């Protein structure tokens, strides 16, 4: 990695740089993103399912919220609309994302809701 001309004083030219964050399009960037997602989901009290690494479950009392994460898409669903909104809002505070409202489609699958709230 070379620094742009004029970016560093001459006496720093032979210094080694330490990369603190992954760069876009590096092979490790996806893994670094996934590790950050896992950490933040744990902080939000989600448990990752062992059967599918993209599924996370949040349990409060007898009510659950399921989070489905695939690449840069997230779907939150559960029987309590208020709890789904609360958990989704906490997720959105940690990650830069936009709220698309109630889900009608996810990963090219059409969704018809029947008592479960999907966001």
DSSP file (Angstrom, degrees, kcal/mol; ACC not computed):
  #  RESIDUE AA STRUCTURE BP1 BP2  ACC     N-H-->O    O-->H-N    N-H-->O    O-->H-N    TCO  KAPPA ALPHA  PHI   PSI    X-CA   Y-CA   Z-CA
    1    1 A X              0   0    0      0, 0.0     2,-0.4     0, 0.0    16,-0.2   0.000 360.0 360.0 360.0 127.4    0.0    0.0    0.0
    2    2 A X        -     0   0    0      3,-0.0     2,-0.2     0, 0.0     3,-0.1  -0.888 360.0-127.5-112.7 142.5    1.4    3.3   -1.0
    3    3 A X        -     0   0    0     -2,-0.4     3,-0.1    10,-0.1     5,-0.1  -0.565  35.8 -97.9 -82.5 150.1    0.4    6.7    0.3
    4    4 A X    >   -     0   0    0     -2,-0.2     3,-1.9     1,-0.1     4,-0.4  -0.319  51.4 -86.6 -63.8 150.4   -0.5    9.5   -2.1
    5    5 A X  T 3  S+     0   0    0      1,-0.3    -1,-0.1     2,-0.1    -3,-0.0  -0.306 114.6  16.2 -58.0 137.3    2.2   12.0   -2.9
    6    6 A X  T 3  S+     0   0    0      2,-0.3    -1,-0.3    -3,-0.1    -2,-0.1   0.426  97.4 105.0  80.3  -2.3    2.3   14.9   -0.4
    7    7 A X  S <  S+     0   0    0     -3,-1.9     2,-0.4     1,-0.1    -2,-0.1   0.832  80.0  37.0 -79.3 -32.9    0.2   13.0    2.1
    8    8 A X  S    S-     0   0    0     -4,-0.4    -2,-0.3    -5,-0.1    -1,-0.1  -0.943  88.9-108.0-124.9 140.0    3.1   12.1    4.5
    9    9 A X    >   -     0   0    0     -2,-0.4     3,-2.2     1,-0.1     4,-0.3  -0.297  39.8-107.6 -59.7 151.8    6.2   14.1    5.5
   10   10 A X  G >  S+     0   0    0      1,-0.3     3,-1.5     2,-0.2     4,-0.2   0.797 116.4  62.2 -54.6 -34.6    9.5   12.8    3.9
   11   11 A X  G 3  S+     0   0    0      1,-0.3    -1,-0.3     2,-0.1     3,-0.2   0.581 101.4  54.5 -73.2  -6.4   10.8   11.4    7.2
   12   12 A X  G X  S+     0   0    0     -3,-2.2     3,-1.9     1,-0.1    -1,-0.3   0.402  76.7 100.9-100.0   0.0    7.7    9.0    7.3
   13   13 A X  T <  S+     0   0    0     -3,-1.5    -1,-0.1     1,-0.3    -2,-0.1   0.783  83.2  46.1 -60.3 -29.7    8.4    7.5    3.9
   14   14 A X  T 3  S+     0   0    0     -4,-0.2    -1,-0.3    -3,-0.2     2,-0.2   0.260  89.1 114.4 -98.3  13.0   10.0    4.3    5.2
   15   15 A X    <   -     0   0    0     -3,-1.9     2,-0.4     1,-0.0    -3,-0.1  -0.486  65.5-123.8 -81.2 152.8    7.3    3.7    7.9
   16   16 A X        -     0   0    0     -2,-0.2     2,-0.4     2,-0.0    -2,-0.1  -0.791  22.6-135.7 -95.1 139.3    5.0    0.7    7.8
   17   17 A X        -     0   0    0     -2,-0.4     2,-0.6   -16,-0.2     0, 0.0  -0.763   6.6-148.8 -97.6 141.4    1.3    1.3    7.8
   18   18 A X        -     0   0    0     -2,-0.4     2,-0.6     0, 0.0    -2,-0.0  -0.946  14.0-139.2-108.9 122.1   -1.1   -0.7   10.0
   19   19 A X        -     0   0    0     -2,-0.6     3,-0.1     1,-0.2     4,-0.0  -0.706  19.7-178.0 -83.9 117.9   -4.6   -1.1    8.5
   20   20 A X        +     0   0    0     -2,-0.6     2,-0.3     1,-0.1    -1,-0.2   0.724  67.4  32.3 -89.9 -23.5   -7.1   -0.7   11.3
   21   21 A X  S    S-     0   0    0      0, 0.0    -1,-0.1     0, 0.0     2,-0.1  -0.947  88.8-102.7-132.1 151.8  -10.2   -1.4    9.2
   22   22 A X        -     0   0    0     -2,-0.3     2,-0.3     6,-0.1    -2,-0.0  -0.423  37.5-126.1 -71.1 151.1  -10.9   -3.6    6.2
   23   23 A X    >   -     0   0    0      1,-0.1     3,-1.7    -2,-0.1     6,-0.2  -0.701  32.1 -88.6 -97.7 150.9  -11.1   -1.8    2.9
   24   24 A X  T 3  S+     0   0    0     -2,-0.3    -1,-0.1     1,-0.2     3,-0.1  -0.287 110.6  18.0 -56.9 138.6  -14.0   -2.1    0.5
   25   25 A X  T 3  S+     0   0    0      1,-0.3    -1,-0.2     2,-0.1     2,-0.2   0.459  87.8 134.0  76.0   6.4  -13.7   -5.1   -2.0
   26   26 A X    X>  -     0   0    0     -3,-1.7     3,-1.3     1,-0.1     4,-0.5  -0.583  66.6-120.8 -78.3 150.8  -11.1   -7.0    0.0
   27   27 A X  T 34 S+     0   0    0      1,-0.3     4,-0.5    -2,-0.2     3,-0.4   0.825 113.0  52.4 -60.7 -30.9  -11.9  -10.7    0.4
   28   28 A X  T 3> S+     0   0    0      1,-0.2     4,-2.6     2,-0.1    -1,-0.3   0.591  85.9  85.9 -81.6 -10.4  -11.9  -10.3    4.2
   29   29 A X  H <> S+     0   0    0     -3,-1.3     4,-2.4     1,-0.2    -1,-0.2   0.886  87.7  51.0 -61.3 -40.4  -14.4   -7.4    4.2
   30   30 A X  H  X S+     0   0    0     -4,-0.5     4,-2.3    -3,-0.4    -1,-0.2   0.908 112.0  46.7 -63.9 -41.8  -17.4   -9.8    4.1
   31   31 A X  H  > S+     0   0    0     -4,-0.5     4,-2.5     2,-0.2    -2,-0.2   0.902 111.4  51.3 -66.6 -41.3  -16.1  -11.8    7.0
   32   32 A X  H  X S+     0   0    0     -4,-2.6     4,-2.0     2,-0.2    -2,-0.2   0.906 111.1  48.7 -62.5 -41.5  -15.3   -8.6    9.0
   33   33 A X  H  X S+     0   0    0     -4,-2.4     4,-2.4    -5,-0.2    -2,-0.2   0.925 111.2  49.8 -62.4 -45.0  -18.9   -7.4    8.4
   34   34 A X  H  X S+     0   0    0     -4,-2.3     4,-2.5     1,-0.2    -2,-0.2   0.887 109.2  51.4 -63.5 -39.7  -20.4  -10.7    9.5
   35   35 A X  H  X S+     0   0    0     -4,-2.5     4,-2.1     2,-0.2    -1,-0.2   0.900 110.7  48.7 -63.6 -40.7  -18.3  -10.7   12.7
   36   36 A X  H  X S+     0   0    0     -4,-2.0     4,-2.5     2,-0.2    -2,-0.2   0.896 110.3  51.7 -65.3 -40.1  -19.5   -7.2   13.5
   37   37 A X  H  X S+     0   0    0     -4,-2.4     4,-2.5     1,-0.2     5,-0.2   0.939 109.1  49.9 -61.6 -46.5  -23.1   -8.2   12.8
   38   38 A X  H  X S+     0   0    0     -4,-2.5     4,-1.9     1,-0.2    -1,-0.2   0.904 111.1  49.5 -59.5 -42.5  -22.8  -11.2   15.1
   39   39 A X  H  X S+     0   0    0     -4,-2.1     4,-2.0     1,-0.2    -1,-0.2   0.929 112.6  46.6 -62.0 -45.8  -21.4   -9.0   17.9
   40   40 A X  H  X S+     0   0    0     -4,-2.5     4,-1.3     1,-0.2    -2,-0.2   0.865 109.9  53.2 -69.1 -34.1  -24.1   -6.4   17.6
   41   41 A X  H  <>S+     0   0    0     -4,-2.5     5,-2.9     2,-0.2    -1,-0.2   0.885 108.5  50.7 -66.6 -37.0  -26.9   -9.1   17.5
   42   42 A X  H ><5S+     0   0    0     -4,-1.9     3,-1.8     1,-0.2    -2,-0.2   0.902 107.4  53.3 -64.5 -40.5  -25.5  -10.5   20.8
   43   43 A X  H 3<5S+     0   0    0     -4,-2.0    -1,-0.2     1,-0.3    -2,-0.2   0.801 106.6  53.0 -64.3 -27.7  -25.5   -7.1   22.3
   44   44 A X  T 3<5S-     0   0    0     -4,-1.3    -1,-0.3    -5,-0.1    -2,-0.2   0.294 123.1-109.0 -88.0   8.9  -29.2   -6.8   21.3
   45   45 A X  T < 5 +     0   0    0     -3,-1.8    14,-0.5     1,-0.2     2,-0.3   0.736  69.1 146.9  69.4  26.9  -29.8  -10.2   23.1
   46   46 A X  E   < -A   58   0A   0     -5,-2.9     2,-0.5    12,-0.1    -1,-0.2  -0.690  38.5-146.2 -87.6 147.0  -30.3  -12.2   19.9
   47   47 A X  E     -A   57   0A   0     10,-2.7    10,-2.9    -2,-0.3     2,-0.4  -0.954  15.5-128.7-111.2 132.9  -29.2  -15.8   19.8
   48   48 A X  E     -A   56   0A   0     -2,-0.5     8,-0.2     8,-0.2     2,-0.2  -0.647  24.4-121.3 -81.3 133.6  -27.9  -17.2   16.6
   49   49 A X        -     0   0    0      6,-2.6     6,-0.2     3,-0.4     3,-0.2  -0.509   8.8-144.9 -73.0 141.5  -29.6  -20.5   15.5
   50   50 A X  S    S+     0   0    0      1,-0.2     3,-0.2    -2,-0.2    -1,-0.1   0.768  97.3  57.9 -76.6 -25.3  -27.2  -23.4   15.0
   51   51 A X  S    S+     0   0    0      1,-0.3     2,-0.3     2,-0.0    -1,-0.2   0.761 122.0  17.6 -77.4 -24.8  -29.2  -24.8   12.1
   52   52 A X    >   -     0   0    0      3,-0.2     3,-1.8    -3,-0.2    -3,-0.4  -0.892  63.7-154.0-150.6 114.8  -28.9  -21.6   10.0
   53   53 A X  T 3  S+     0   0    0     -2,-0.3    -1,-0.1     1,-0.3    -3,-0.0   0.672  94.4  61.2 -66.6 -16.5  -26.3  -18.9   10.7
   54   54 A X  T 3  S+     0   0    0     -6,-0.1    15,-3.1    14,-0.1     2,-0.5   0.415  89.9  84.6 -89.6   1.9  -28.5  -16.2    9.1
   55   55 A X  E <   - B   0  68A   0     -3,-1.8    -6,-2.6    -6,-0.2     2,-0.4  -0.902  54.9-178.4-109.6 132.3  -31.3  -16.7   11.6
   56   56 A X  E     -AB  48  67A   0     11,-2.6    11,-3.0    -2,-0.5     2,-0.4  -0.966  10.7-153.1-127.9 144.3  -31.3  -15.0   15.0
   57   57 A X  E     -AB  47  66A   0    -10,-2.9   -10,-2.7    -2,-0.4     2,-0.5  -0.968   5.3-167.4-124.0 132.9  -33.9  -15.3   17.7
   58   58 A X  E     -AB  46  65A   0      7,-2.9     7,-2.5    -2,-0.4     2,-0.5  -0.972  12.0-165.5-115.3 129.0  -34.8  -12.7   20.4
   59   59 A X  E     + B   0  64A   0    -14,-0.5     2,-0.4    -2,-0.5     5,-0.2  -0.965  15.7 171.9-122.9 128.8  -37.0  -14.0   23.3
   60   60 A X  E >   - B   0  63A   0      3,-3.0     3,-2.0    -2,-0.5     2,-0.3  -0.927  70.0 -49.0-133.8 108.7  -38.8  -11.8   25.8
   61   61 A X  T 3  S-     0   0    0     -2,-0.4     0, 0.0     1,-0.3     0, 0.0  -0.518 121.2 -24.5  65.3-126.6  -41.1  -13.8   28.1
   62   62 A X  T 3  S+     0   0    0     -2,-0.3     2,-0.4    -3,-0.1    -1,-0.3   0.382 122.4  91.1 -96.0   2.5  -43.2  -16.0   25.9
   63   63 A X  E <   -B   60   0A   0     -3,-2.0    -3,-3.0    15,-0.0     2,-0.3  -0.792  55.8-167.9-104.3 141.2  -42.8  -13.8   22.8
   64   64 A X  E     -B   59   0A   0     -2,-0.4    15,-0.5    -5,-0.2     2,-0.4  -0.886  13.0-155.8-124.2 157.0  -40.1  -14.2   20.2
   65   65 A X  E     -B   58   0A   0     -7,-2.5    -7,-2.9    -2,-0.3     2,-0.5  -1.000  13.3-152.9-127.8 129.9  -38.8  -12.1   17.3
   66   66 A X  E     -BC  57  77A   0     11,-3.2    11,-2.5    -2,-0.4     2,-0.5  -0.887   5.1-161.0-103.3 131.3  -37.0  -13.8   14.5
   67   67 A X  E     -BC  56  76A   0    -11,-3.0   -11,-2.6    -2,-0.5     2,-0.6  -0.962   1.1-163.2-112.1 125.8  -34.4  -11.9   12.5
   68   68 A X  E     -BC  55  75A   0      7,-2.9     7,-2.1    -2,-0.5     2,-0.5  -0.946   9.5-171.5-108.8 119.5  -33.4  -13.2    9.1
   69   69 A X  E     + C   0  74A   0    -15,-3.1     2,-0.4    -2,-0.6     5,-0.2  -0.950  11.6 168.5-116.7 126.3  -30.2  -11.7    7.8
   70   70 A X  E >   - C   0  73A   0      3,-2.7     3,-2.5    -2,-0.5     2,-0.4  -0.928  65.0 -57.0-139.5 114.0  -29.0  -12.3    4.2
   71   71 A X  T 3  S-     0   0    0     -2,-0.4     0, 0.0     1,-0.3     0, 0.0  -0.377 124.5 -16.2  51.9-104.9  -26.1  -10.3    2.8
   72   72 A X  T 3  S+     0   0    0     -2,-0.4     2,-0.4    -3,-0.1    -1,-0.3   0.046 119.2  95.1-115.6  26.6  -27.4   -6.7    3.3
   73   73 A X  E <   -C   70   0A   0     -3,-2.5    -3,-2.7     2,-0.0     2,-0.4  -0.936  48.9-174.9-116.2 140.3  -31.1   -7.6    3.8
   74   74 A X  E     -C   69   0A   0     -2,-0.4     2,-0.4    -5,-0.2    -5,-0.2  -1.000   5.3-172.2-135.9 137.4  -32.8   -8.0    7.2
   75   75 A X  E     -C   68   0A   0     -7,-2.1    -7,-2.9    -2,-0.4     2,-0.5  -0.997   5.3-164.0-129.8 127.4  -36.3   -9.1    8.0
   76   76 A X  E     +C   67   0A   0     -2,-0.4    43,-3.0    -9,-0.2     2,-0.3  -0.940  17.1 169.6-111.8 130.9  -37.7   -9.0   11.5
   77   77 A X  E     +CD  66 118A   0    -11,-2.5   -11,-3.2    -2,-0.5     2,-0.3  -0.987   8.4 130.6-143.6 152.7  -40.9  -11.0   12.3
   78   78 A X  E     - D   0 117A   0     39,-1.4    39,-2.9    -2,-0.3   -13,-0.1  -0.940  60.6 -94.1 176.1 168.4  -42.9  -12.1   15.3
   79   79 A X  S    S+     0   0    0    -15,-0.5     2,-0.7    -2,-0.3   -14,-0.1   0.711 104.8  69.9 -74.1 -20.8  -46.4  -12.2   16.8
   80   80 A X     >  -     0   0    0    -16,-0.4     4,-2.4     1,-0.2     5,-0.2  -0.868  61.8-166.5-103.8 110.2  -46.1   -8.9   18.7
   81   81 A X  H  > S+     0   0    0     -2,-0.7     4,-2.4     1,-0.2     5,-0.2   0.890  90.3  53.0 -60.4 -39.9  -46.0   -5.9   16.4
   82   82 A X  H  > S+     0   0    0      1,-0.2     4,-2.1     2,-0.2    -1,-0.2   0.908 111.0  45.5 -63.7 -42.8  -44.8   -3.6   19.2
   83   83 A X  H  > S+     0   0    0      2,-0.2     4,-2.6     1,-0.2     5,-0.3   0.891 111.3  52.5 -69.3 -39.0  -41.9   -5.9   20.1
   84   84 A X  H  X S+     0   0    0     -4,-2.4     4,-2.4     1,-0.2    -2,-0.2   0.932 111.8  46.7 -61.1 -44.9  -40.9   -6.3   16.4
   85   85 A X  H  X S+     0   0    0     -4,-2.4     4,-2.4     2,-0.2    -2,-0.2   0.898 112.5  50.2 -63.3 -41.2  -40.8   -2.5   16.1
   86   86 A X  H  X S+     0   0    0     -4,-2.1     4,-1.9     2,-0.2    -2,-0.2   0.931 113.8  43.7 -64.0 -46.8  -38.8   -2.1   19.3
   87   87 A X  H  X S+     0   0    0     -4,-2.6     4,-2.1     1,-0.2    -2,-0.2   0.899 114.0  50.7 -66.6 -41.2  -36.2   -4.7   18.3
   88   88 A X  H  X S+     0   0    0     -4,-2.4     4,-2.5    -5,-0.3    -1,-0.2   0.894 108.3  52.5 -64.4 -39.6  -35.9   -3.4   14.8
   89   89 A X  H  X S+     0   0    0     -4,-2.4     4,-1.3     2,-0.2    -1,-0.2   0.892 108.8  50.2 -63.2 -39.7  -35.5    0.2   16.1
   90   90 A X  H  X S+     0   0    0     -4,-1.9     4,-0.9     1,-0.2    -1,-0.2   0.897 111.1  49.5 -64.8 -40.0  -32.6   -1.0   18.3
   91   91 A X  H >X S+     0   0    0     -4,-2.1     4,-1.8     1,-0.2     3,-0.7   0.911 108.2  53.2 -63.0 -43.0  -31.0   -2.8   15.3
   92   92 A X  H 3< S+     0   0    0     -4,-2.5     5,-0.3     1,-0.2    -1,-0.2   0.743 101.5  59.9 -68.5 -23.5  -31.4    0.4   13.2
   93   93 A X  H 3< S+     0   0    0     -4,-1.3    -1,-0.2    -3,-0.2    -2,-0.2   0.831 111.6  40.6 -69.4 -31.3  -29.5    2.4   15.9
   94   94 A X  H << S+     0   0    0     -4,-0.9     2,-0.4    -3,-0.7    -2,-0.2   0.775 119.1  45.1 -86.9 -29.0  -26.5    0.2   15.5
   95   95 A X  S  < S-     0   0    0     -4,-1.8     2,-0.9   -55,-0.0    -1,-0.1  -0.932  82.0-120.2-123.2 139.9  -26.6   -0.2   11.7
   96   96 A X        +     0   0    0     -2,-0.4     2,-0.3    -3,-0.1    -3,-0.1  -0.676  62.6 128.5 -76.1 109.9  -27.1    2.4    8.9
   97   97 A X        -     0   0    0     -2,-0.9     2,-0.4    -5,-0.3    -2,-0.0  -0.960  52.2-116.4-155.4 168.9  -30.2    1.1    7.2
   98   98 A X        -     0   0    0     -2,-0.3     2,-0.6     2,-0.0    -2,-0.0  -0.890  23.3-123.0-117.1 148.6  -33.6    2.3    6.0
   99   99 A X        -     0   0    0     -2,-0.4     3,-0.1     1,-0.1    -2,-0.0  -0.785  21.3-176.1 -90.3 117.6  -37.0    1.1    7.1
  100  100 A X        -     0   0    0     -2,-0.6    -1,-0.1    19,-0.3     2,-0.1   0.315  37.0-131.7 -96.6   8.2  -39.0   -0.2    4.2
  101  101 A X        +     0   0    0     18,-0.2    -1,-0.3     2,-0.1     2,-0.1  -0.363  63.9   4.2  78.7-157.6  -42.1   -0.9    6.4
  102  102 A X  S    S-     0   0    0      1,-0.1    17,-0.2    -3,-0.1     2,-0.2  -0.389  85.1-111.2 -67.1 137.6  -44.1   -4.1    6.3
  103  103 A X        +     0   0    0     15,-1.2    15,-0.1     1,-0.2    10,-0.1  -0.480  42.5 163.3 -76.1 134.5  -42.5   -6.7    4.1
  104  104 A X  S    S+     0   0    0      1,-0.4     7,-2.8    -2,-0.2     2,-0.3   0.493  76.0  18.7-116.3 -19.6  -44.3   -7.8    0.9
  105  105 A X  E     -E  110   0B   0      5,-0.3    -1,-0.4     3,-0.0     2,-0.3  -0.987  58.9-179.4-152.6 142.9  -41.2   -9.5   -0.6
  106  106 A X  E >  S-E  109   0B   0      3,-2.2     3,-1.3    -2,-0.3   -31,-0.0  -0.940  76.4 -11.9-147.8 123.5  -37.9  -10.8    0.7
  107  107 A X  T 3  S-     0   0    0     -2,-0.3     3,-0.1     1,-0.3    -1,-0.0   0.896 129.5 -53.0  52.0  46.1  -35.2  -12.4   -1.4
  108  108 A X  T 3  S+     0   0    0      1,-0.2     2,-0.5     0, 0.0    -1,-0.3   0.648 112.6 122.2  65.1  20.2  -37.6  -12.6   -4.4
  109  109 A X  E <   -E  106   0B   0     -3,-1.3    -3,-2.2     2,-0.0     2,-0.2  -0.944  62.1-128.6-109.6 131.8  -40.2  -14.4   -2.4
  110  110 A X  E     -E  105   0B   0     -2,-0.5     2,-0.5    -5,-0.2    -5,-0.3  -0.568  23.4-147.8 -75.8 141.1  -43.7  -12.9   -2.1
  111  111 A X        -     0   0    0     -7,-2.8     2,-0.5    -2,-0.2     7,-0.0  -0.942  15.9-173.6-117.5 130.0  -44.9  -12.6    1.5
  112  112 A X        -     0   0    0     -2,-0.5     2,-0.3     2,-0.0    -8,-0.1  -0.986  23.5-139.8-118.8 118.0  -48.6  -12.9    2.6
  113  113 A X        +     0   0    0     -2,-0.5     2,-0.2   -10,-0.1     4,-0.1  -0.562  23.7 175.7 -84.9 139.7  -49.0  -12.0    6.3
  114  114 A X  S    S-     0   0    0     -2,-0.3     3,-0.1     2,-0.1    -1,-0.0  -0.630  76.7 -40.3-142.0  78.7  -51.3  -14.0    8.5
  115  115 A X  S    S+     0   0    0      1,-0.2     2,-0.4    -2,-0.2    -2,-0.1   0.239 113.4 101.7  88.0 -14.5  -51.1  -12.9   12.1
  116  116 A X        -     0   0    0    -36,-0.0     2,-0.6   -39,-0.0    -1,-0.2  -0.865  68.5-134.0-105.2 137.8  -47.3  -12.5   12.1
  117  117 A X  E     -D   78   0A   0    -39,-2.9   -39,-1.4    -2,-0.4     2,-0.5  -0.817  22.6-171.1 -96.7 122.0  -45.8   -9.0   11.8
  118  118 A X  E      D   77   0A   0     -2,-0.6   -15,-1.2   -41,-0.2   -41,-0.2  -0.938 360.0 360.0-115.3 130.3  -42.9   -8.7    9.3
  119  119 A X              0   0    0    -43,-3.0   -19,-0.3    -2,-0.5   -18,-0.2   0.303 360.0 360.0-140.3 360.0  -40.7   -5.7    9.0
